[in-house]
Amino acid sequence: MVYTKAVKEFQNIIEKNRDDYIKEYQHLKSQVAESPAIYKGEPIDFLYHPLYLSDEDLEQFKSLTDSLFGILSKVIDRYLKDENFRKHFPFEPTLETLILKDPGYSVNVPMARIDVFYHGAGKFQFCELNADGSSAMVEARELQRIIGESKAVQEHKKSHKITSFELFQSWFDALLKNYREFSTSEKLPNIAIIDYIEGDTPLEFIEFKKNFEKNRCPTVIADVRELEYRDGVLYHKDFPIDCVYRRAVTWEIIENEEKSKAFIDAYLDGNVCVVGPLRSQIIHNKVIFAVLHNEEITSFLTAQERTFIKKHIPYTAHFNVEDSALVDKVRNQKDLYVLKPMDKYAALGVYIGKDCTQDEWEEVINTVAVEGYLVQKFCNLPSKELAFFKEDGLDYINFNYMVGLFCYNQSFVGPYTRSGRKNLIGAVVESYIVPNFRISN
């Protein structure tokens, strides 16, 4: 990993003009606040300290995601063909029907963010797979832009080639490829970006809309509940929709089934191209790791694939409260385990044993993780000493970090890194976004 050398170089640059960079940090905060990098109405928290990635790192990311999607494609294929295999997933009938519907193009997972604990030199563990309403592309882009123009990075560019990652045009290209396959037409589609929108429209949606329209595709941002299905065409008001960029997460569609009927009917009738398809839920639900570790039901995987799983996916199983041996093991060895719900996001409902007192852990086992929970082996997080700027100074602090790997049409396109000082990195605890750049001499 080039990063170890580059981090020291970056810190040396800062130390030569420490006071100037402390002042610039305040200016950078203002720039972020004025940008679309807003999460739940607030500017994102970030570090003025890049995570530099070498060409070797990026090749590693491509290799590991290619290997993972090779395995996941087999799992999805087995789910679609084998009724008995489906029983190992907690999907109710309506969702199963939506999953089994052929989306009309060949890619099962058009967009995903694969979160990994990346230690470098081939050492990594997958944290989780986000394949349902994956987000944060605008955060990654804006932070790269703002920090990339900062004085410290500009100084660093004098001795290295430092470049950013592109996440918006590449997504349009991936979406259009799937639409072309669905429609067998060269016509540019009318696109709807759909979600259940409460309050202000997410700024990320607006940025994607701008990019789609730049590519000559009329685009609307629509609440799923406002769609209408008339004469075989899905509409938002009087806007006919050819292609949906689905940001609405699956559990909300199922929870709002009656209010989402127009969307569901159009999808099941095959009269609208939906990117991403509901079948991405097969790998998005956290039960996927438990399925992968169950050798009895995944005999279709090769020995090489099984070795990959054991090495890079933390052991995961259903937390069955009726299994007294399992419960006792998790209770008595809390520092080795994590308890997490099958289908939540932003680290909601996740409990790390080593961060709990024994009494707190007992409480989680007895009252929280009683249904719909998984137990997972705890992974040590990678960490780096990073500059932590404050209003009146800066410190160098050891931060844990997690790299999200954006994949479009199952191919790696760029990273998104979050960091924190705790074992759980997420908005519910602590999360600082770290800008990523490719670096070479």
Secondary structure, 3 states (H helix, E strand, C coil): CCHHHHHHHHHHHHHHCHHHHHHHHHHHHHHHHCCCCEECCEECCECCCCEEECHHHHHHHHHHHHHHHHHHHHHHHHHHHCHHHHCCCCCCHHHHHHHHCCCCCCCCCCEEEEEEEEEECCEEEEEEEECCCCCCHHHHHHHHHHHHCCHHHHHHCCCCEEECCCCCHHHHHHHHHHHHHHHCCCCCCCEEEEECCCCCCCHHHHHHHHHHHHCCCCEEEEEHHHEEEECCEEEECCEEECEEEECCCHHHHHHCCHHHHHHHHHHHCCCCEEECCHHHHHHHCCHHHHHHHCCCCCCCCCHHHHHHHHHHCCCEEECCCCCHHHHHHHHHCHHHEEEEECCCCCCCCCEEHHHCCHHHHHHHHHHHCCCCEEEEECCCCCEEEEEEEECCEEEEEEEEEEEEEEEECCEEEEEEEEEECCCCCECCCECEEECEEEEEC
